[in-house]
Amino acid sequence: MILFSNFPEYRFVIPGQAISFRSHKAKKYKQLVRRIAKDVVPKRLIGQFIEVHMDYFHSKPRRFDMDNVAKCILDALNGVAYVDDKQVRVQSAKAYLLRSPVEIWGGPVDLIKPLSKHEEYVFVRVRSPRGRKRRRTPLKHGNL
């Protein structure tokens, strides 16, 4: 666990090729994600504002839809990192092909540390910023 702006952030690495929820390998991949997450997240996060950030680093060009990979990981975290993925209000999913230099803005240095051990991996960060200020009035066109 890392404290990020006074909120706990749980980070873990899923080694190997990322899998889409549409793949026949999805069930096994979700089991792997759950097993890894259970070792890192001590209890399910509570609250209606959870953030999940996923960064996929790979060295071979492939055709895949990062949204489908994210769905597989978010589904796997149901009941482990949070009660239900409908609690996830902020999600980011990015893929980086490591054949040329990669620039990463706004991520922790820990994102690239697993490169020394893995050729491909997904770096996952989960947090629930309790007490986060929310707008009291809904956004309307013109008051943005």
C-alpha positions in Angstrom: 0.0 0.0 0.0 1.2 3.5 -0.9 -0.3 6.7 0.7 -1.2 9.0 -2.2 -2.4 12.4 -1.0 -3.4 10.9 2.3 -5.5 8.2 0.6 -4.3 4.6 0.4 -3.4 3.4 -3.1 -2.9 -0.3 -3.7 -0.5 -1.3 -6.5 0.1 -4.6 -8.1 1.6 -6.2 -11.3 -0.2 -8.8 -13.4 2.7 -10.5 -15.3 2.3 -11.7 -18.9 0.0 -10.8 -21.8 -3.1 -8.9 -21.0 -6.4 -10.7 -21.8 -9.7 -9.3 -23.1 -12.9 -10.2 -21.4 -14.0 -11.6 -24.8 -11.1 -14.1 -24.9 -11.6 -17.8 -24.1 -8.7 -17.3 -21.7 -10.6 -14.6 -19.7 -11.7 -16.9 -16.9 -8.2 -18.0 -16.1 -6.9 -14.5 -16.4 -9.5 -13.2 -13.9 -8.5 -15.9 -11.4 -4.9 -14.7 -11.7 -5.9 -11.1 -11.2 -8.0 -12.0 -8.1 -5.1 -14.0 -6.6 -2.6 -11.2 -7.1 -5.0 -8.5 -5.8 -6.0 -10.5 -2.7 -2.3 -10.4 -1.6 -2.2 -6.6 -1.9 -5.6 -5.3 -1.0 -6.4 -6.1 2.6 -10.1 -5.5 2.4 -12.6 -4.2 -0.1 -12.7 -0.5 -0.5 -16.0 1.1 0.5 -17.5 4.2 -1.0 -18.9 5.4 -4.2 -15.8 7.0 -5.6 -13.1 4.5 -6.5 -10.3 5.1 -9.1 -8.6 2.3 -11.0 -5.7 3.0 -13.3 -4.2 0.2 -15.6 -1.0 0.5 -17.6 -0.1 -2.3 -20.0 3.5 -2.6 -21.1 4.2 -5.0 -24.0 7.1 -5.6 -26.4 5.3 -7.3 -29.3 2.8 -5.4 -31.5 -0.6 -7.0 -31.2 -4.2 -6.1 -32.0 -6.3 -5.7 -28.9 -8.8 -3.3 -27.4 -7.6 -1.9 -24.1 -11.2 -1.3 -23.1 -11.8 -5.0 -23.2 -8.7 -5.7 -21.2 -9.8 -3.1 -18.6 -13.3 -4.7 -18.4 -11.7 -8.1 -17.7 -9.5 -6.6 -14.9 -12.4 -4.6 -13.4 -14.6 -7.6 -13.4 -11.9 -9.7 -11.7 -11.6 -7.1 -8.9 -15.3 -7.3 -8.0 -15.5 -8.6 -4.4 -11.8 -8.3 -4.0 -10.8 -4.6 -4.3 -14.3 -3.3 -4.1 -17.9 -4.6 -3.7 -18.9 -4.0 -7.3 -17.3 -2.3 -10.3 -20.1 0.2 -10.4 -18.2 2.0 -7.6 -15.4 2.8 -10.0 -16.0 6.4 -11.1 -12.6 7.1 -12.6 -10.8 4.6 -14.8 -7.8 4.9 -17.1 -6.4 2.1 -19.3 -3.3 2.8 -21.4 -1.1 0.5 -23.4 2.6 1.1 -24.2 4.5 -0.6 -27.0 8.1 -0.9 -25.8 9.8 -1.0 -29.2 10.6 2.7 -29.0 11.1 5.2 -26.2 8.0 5.8 -24.2 7.0 9.0 -22.4 4.8 8.6 -19.3 3.3 11.7 -17.7 1.7 11.7 -14.3 2.4 8.1 -13.3 4.5 6.8 -10.4 8.1 5.6 -11.1 6.9 2.2 -9.9 5.2 1.8 -13.3 8.4 0.8 -15.0 10.2 -1.1 -12.2 8.7 -4.5 -13.3 10.4 -4.2 -16.7 13.5 -5.8 -15.1 11.5 -9.0 -14.4 8.7 -9.1 -17.0 8.6 -8.5 -20.8 4.9 -7.8 -20.6 2.7 -6.8 -17.7 -0.2 -4.7 -16.5 0.4 -2.3 -13.6 -2.8 -1.7 -11.6 -3.5 1.0 -9.1 -6.7 1.1 -7.0 -7.6 3.9 -4.6 -10.6 5.4 -2.9 -10.1 9.0 -2.0 -12.4 9.3 1.0 -13.6 12.7 1.7 -13.1 13.9 -1.9 -15.0 17.1 -2.5 -17.8 16.7 -5.0 -19.7 19.4 -6.8 -23.0 20.2 -5.0 -24.6 21.5 -8.2 -24.8 19.6 -11.4 -22.7 20.8 -14.3 -24.8 22.5 -16.9 -23.8 23.7 -20.3 -22.4 27.2 -19.8 -21.1 26.9 -16.3 -18.1 24.7 -17.1 
